[in-house]
Amino acid sequence: MSSRRIGVLGGTFDPIHVGHLAVASEVCHALDLDRVILVPTWRQPFKDSEGDATPEQRLEMCRLAVAADERLEVSDVDIVRGGVTHAVDTLTDLAAVYPGAELFFIAGADAISRLSEWREPERLLTLARFVAVGRPGHESPASTATQLVVDAPQLGVSSTEVRRRRRTGAPVR
């Protein structure tokens, strides 16, 4: 019996939007994953500003957003842990929840290019394969033994822009 192949997409998700869902769906399909787990962070180490929603609200938004897609699910491991979220902690927790699963950590190519700045980068590479997805304005790297590249749709939407538009009363659909 083959092990489960599980994608892990962490993020602030404030708010979650169609771009996040498109990436999760495309990576799931491209890599023939059994599922992709979205993991809302408590607080990311590389983001200075806080968004509008509480961690609990972001978790619920994610649950509502994935409800119609059986390949996607949401984990609260980072919200329950609290504090600054580091990928190594997320992956360690998920490896314990899904023993024997092959984990694929999904992130923007820009973030993965700075992997050496993350907490315990060497250990990260033992916990998961990394999946880089293109981001507007960033060059996609080449696939390697520890890093796969998936060309996911780059939709012109960002959580920052959604929050800005909501604050000014502009439409967000």
Long-range contacts (C-beta under 8 A, 24 or more apart in sequence): 3-100, 3-101, 3-102, 4-34, 4-35, 4-98, 4-100, 4-101, 4-102, 5-31, 5-32, 5-33, 5-34, 5-101, 5-102, 5-104, 6-33, 6-34, 6-35, 6-36, 6-37, 6-94, 6-98, 6-101, 6-102, 6-103, 6-104, 7-31, 7-33, 7-35, 7-36, 7-37, 7-103, 7-104, 7-105, 7-106, 7-131, 8-36, 8-37, 8-39, 8-90, 8-91, 8-94, 8-103, 8-104, 8-105, 8-106, 8-128, 9-36, 9-37, 9-38, 9-39, 9-106, 9-107, 10-38, 10-39, 10-40, 10-41, 10-78, 10-85, 10-87, 10-90, 10-105, 10-107, 11-38, 11-39, 11-40, 11-41, 11-44, 12-40, 12-41, 12-44, 12-47, 12-51, 12-58, 12-159, 13-38, 13-40, 13-58, 13-61, 13-62, 13-159, 14-51, 14-52, 14-53, 14-58, 14-159, 14-163, 15-53, 15-58, 15-61, 15-159, 15-162, 15-163, 16-58, 16-61, 16-62, 16-65, 16-159, 17-157, 17-158, 17-159, 17-162, 18-155, 18-157, 19-153, 19-154, 19-155, 19-157, 19-158, 20-65, 21-65, 21-66, 21-69, 21-72, 22-152, 22-153, 22-155, 23-106, 23-133, 23-152, 23-153, 24-66, 24-72, 24-106, 25-69, 25-71, 25-72, 26-133, 26-150, 26-152, 26-153, 27-104, 27-106, 27-131, 27-133, 27-150, 27-152, 28-71, 28-72, 30-150, 30-152, 31-104, 31-131, 31-148, 31-150, 33-71, 33-104, 34-71, 35-71, 35-72, 35-73, 36-71, 36-72, 36-73, 36-106, 37-72, 37-73, 37-74, 37-75, 37-94, 38-62, 38-66, 38-72, 38-73, 38-74, 38-75, 39-74, 39-75, 39-77, 39-78, 39-90, 39-94, 40-74, 40-76, 40-78, 40-79, 41-78, 41-79, 41-85, 42-78, 42-79, 42-81, 42-82, 42-83, 42-84, 42-85, 43-83, 43-84, 43-85, 44-84, 44-85, 45-84, 45-85, 45-86, 45-119, 46-111, 46-114, 51-159, 51-163, 52-163, 52-166, 55-79, 86-118, 86-119, 86-120, 87-118, 87-119, 87-124, 88-118, 88-119, 88-120, 88-123, 88-124, 88-127, 89-119, 91-124, 91-127, 91-128, 92-127, 95-127, 102-129, 103-127, 103-128, 103-129, 104-128, 104-129, 104-130, 104-131, 104-148, 105-129, 105-130, 105-131, 106-131, 106-133, 107-131, 107-132, 107-133, 108-132, 108-133, 108-134, 108-135, 108-138, 109-133, 109-134, 109-135, 109-138, 109-139, 109-140, 109-141, 109-149, 110-135, 110-138, 112-141, 112-147, 113-138, 113-141
